[in-house]
Amino acid sequence: MGGTGRECFHCKQWVEEGEAHDCWTTTEAALTKGLSEDLRDAWMRLRDTAADFGEQRIYASHNSIMFSRGACYFFVRPKKSFLEVCVFLPRAVKAPQVRRAEPSSKVKFANLIQIRHRDEVEAPVTDWLEEAYDFAGMSTVVDVGGGQGSLLEAVLTRHRLGGTKAERHLSAAFLLGMARAAILEHAPTDRPEAVSRRLVDTFLHGINGGRPRVSQRGAA
């Protein structure tokens, strides 16, 4: 190919030197204009369902439409015969609707779903979307309430954590006890973030606060 220029890393188009090129800037309309009637109906139902969750940013980028609440919690990539939906959750979902799940970070999995009709935009798919929205951008959840641990137990259950029901109940009771201790021990000037941080450090590292213990091996 004559002349100087470069091949775009993303779209593989050859761009002559000095020529303006931006294959990432696009719109929802541009990405969905070629959809069939069934896929367009599915897309609108999917978008409306997500928008009802609450405040978020919905925008087009390259070949996908992103749904973000601080961090992207799912995106839609329109295809010729289906909508590829990628939902970011703290677990790999095992269900017929999920084509595959793969790690996307240290704490999240990308769960890939194919939608072909608006009737497929229903539970459990909508439940997974709402779950992803609820925990978008969050890495730690601390409950320091004065109840019986029902919120903690519900979080453990929803995210398939803690093993059996009895083990989840025990985990919730243990964390609730630590939360109450943190409330009693904190100073009036403490910020809530500092109390939560001490609680998490104690849970993860024990009462020494993560400080390494001096080994007694070889001591006289």
C-alpha positions in Angstrom: 0.0 0.0 0.0 1.5 3.3 -1.1 2.0 6.4 1.0 2.7 6.7 4.7 0.1 5.9 7.3 -1.0 3.2 9.8 -3.5 0.4 10.2 -6.0 1.1 13.0 -5.5 -1.5 15.8 -9.3 -1.7 16.4 -11.0 -1.7 13.0 -8.0 -2.7 10.8 -8.7 0.2 8.4 -5.7 1.8 6.8 -5.4 5.5 7.8 -3.3 7.8 5.7 -0.9 10.1 7.5 -2.8 13.3 8.6 -6.2 11.7 7.9 -8.8 12.0 10.8 -9.9 8.6 12.0 -12.0 7.7 15.1 -13.7 4.3 14.9 -14.6 4.4 18.6 -17.0 7.4 18.5 -20.5 6.2 17.6 -24.1 6.3 18.8 -26.8 3.9 20.0 -28.7 4.7 16.8 -25.7 3.8 14.6 -25.2 0.5 16.4 -28.8 -0.6 16.3 -30.0 0.7 12.9 -29.5 -2.6 11.2 -31.3 -4.7 13.7 -34.3 -6.8 12.8 -37.7 -6.0 14.3 -37.4 -8.8 16.9 -33.9 -7.7 17.9 -34.9 -4.0 18.0 -37.8 -4.9 20.3 -35.5 -7.0 22.5 -33.0 -4.1 22.6 -35.6 -1.5 23.7 -36.9 -3.8 26.4 -33.4 -4.5 27.6 -32.5 -0.8 27.7 -35.7 0.2 29.4 -35.3 -2.5 32.0 -31.8 -1.4 32.9 -32.7 2.3 32.9 -35.3 1.6 35.5 -32.7 0.4 38.0 -31.6 3.9 38.7 -28.9 6.5 38.0 -26.3 5.4 35.5 -24.6 6.3 32.3 -25.6 4.6 29.0 -23.4 5.3 26.1 -22.0 3.8 22.8 -18.4 3.0 22.5 -16.8 1.3 19.4 -19.1 -1.7 18.7 -20.9 -1.9 22.1 -23.5 0.0 24.2 -22.2 0.3 27.7 -24.2 0.5 31.0 -22.1 2.1 33.7 -22.6 2.9 37.4 -19.2 4.1 38.4 -17.9 1.0 36.5 -19.4 -0.8 33.6 -21.8 -3.5 34.9 -22.9 -4.8 31.6 -22.8 -4.0 27.9 -24.6 -5.0 24.8 -22.9 -5.8 21.5 -25.5 -5.9 18.6 -25.0 -8.7 16.2 -26.8 -9.7 13.0 -28.9 -12.4 14.5 -28.7 -11.8 18.3 -27.7 -9.3 21.0 -24.6 -10.3 22.8 -25.0 -9.3 26.5 -22.0 -9.3 28.8 -22.9 -9.1 32.5 -20.2 -8.5 35.1 -20.9 -10.4 38.3 -18.8 -11.6 41.3 -19.5 -15.2 40.2 -19.7 -17.4 37.1 -23.4 -18.1 36.5 -24.3 -21.7 35.6 -27.5 -21.5 33.7 -28.8 -22.4 30.2 -29.0 -18.7 29.2 -25.3 -18.2 29.8 -23.2 -19.3 26.9 -19.9 -19.0 28.8 -18.4 -17.2 31.7 -14.8 -16.1 32.1 -12.8 -14.0 34.6 -12.7 -10.4 33.7 -10.8 -9.2 36.8 -9.7 -10.6 40.2 -13.2 -10.2 41.6 -15.6 -10.3 38.6 -16.7 -12.7 35.9 -18.0 -11.8 32.4 -21.1 -13.8 31.8 -22.1 -13.9 28.1 -25.7 -14.2 27.0 -27.3 -14.2 23.6 -30.7 -12.5 23.3 -32.8 -13.1 20.2 -36.3 -12.1 21.3 -37.9 -9.6 23.7 -39.5 -12.5 25.7 -36.0 -13.5 26.7 -35.5 -10.2 28.6 -37.0 -11.6 31.8 -36.0 -13.4 34.9 -33.4 -14.7 35.6 -31.6 -12.5 33.0 -33.1 -9.3 34.4 -32.2 -10.5 37.9 -28.6 -10.8 36.9 -28.6 -7.4 35.4 -30.0 -5.8 38.6 -27.5 -7.8 40.7 -24.7 -6.4 38.6 -26.1 -2.9 38.9 -26.4 -3.2 42.7 -22.7 -4.1 43.1 -21.2 -2.1 40.3 -17.9 -0.5 41.4 -18.1 -2.0 44.9 -15.4 -4.3 46.4 -16.4 -4.4 50.0 -19.8 -4.4 51.8 -19.9 -3.8 55.5 -23.2 -4.1 57.5 -22.8 -2.4 61.0 -26.5 -2.4 61.8 -28.1 -3.6 65.1 -30.3 -6.3 63.7 -30.1 -10.1 63.5 -27.7 -10.4 60.6 -30.5 -10.9 58.0 -28.9 -8.5 55.5 -25.6 -10.2 55.6 -27.1 -13.6 55.3 -29.1 -12.4 52.2 -25.9 -11.1 50.6 -24.2 -14.4 51.2 -27.1 -16.3 49.8 -27.5 -14.2 46.7 -23.9 -14.5 45.8 -23.6 -18.2 46.5 -21.1 -17.6 49.3 -20.7 -19.3 52.6 -21.7 -22.8 51.7 -24.8 -24.3 53.3 -27.6 -22.3 54.8 -26.3 -23.2 58.3 -22.8 -22.0 57.3 -24.2 -18.8 55.9 -26.1 -18.1 59.1 -23.0 -18.8 61.2 -20.9 -16.4 59.0 -23.6 -13.7 59.2 -23.7 -14.1 63.0 -19.9 -13.9 63.3 -19.7 -10.7 61.2 -22.6 -9.1 63.0 -20.8 -9.7 66.3 -17.7 -8.1 65.0 -19.7 -5.1 63.7 -21.3 -4.6 67.2 -17.9 -4.8 68.8 -16.6 -2.2 66.4 -19.5 0.1 67.2 -18.9 -0.1 70.9 -15.1 0.4 70.6 -15.0 3.4 68.2 -14.4 6.9 69.4 -17.0 9.7 68.9 -14.6 11.4 66.4 -14.1 8.3 64.3 -15.3 8.4 60.7 -17.6 5.6 59.6 -15.0 4.6 57.0 -12.4 4.2 59.7 -14.6 1.9 61.7 -15.5 -0.2 58.7 -11.8 -0.4 57.7 -10.9 -1.7 61.2 -13.7 -4.2 61.0 -12.6 -5.6 57.6 -8.9 -5.6 58.8 -9.8 -7.6 61.9 -11.9 -10.1 59.8 -9.2 -10.6 57.2 -6.1 -10.4 59.4 -7.1 -11.1 63.0 -6.7 -9.0 66.1 -3.1 -8.1 65.3 -4.5 -5.9 62.5 -2.4 -7.6 59.8 0.9 -6.9 61.5 3.3 -9.8 60.9 3.9 -12.0 63.9 7.5 -12.6 65.0 8.3 -16.3 64.5 9.4 -18.2 67.6 11.0 -20.9 65.6 14.6 -21.4 66.7 14.2 -19.2 69.8 16.0 -20.4 72.9 
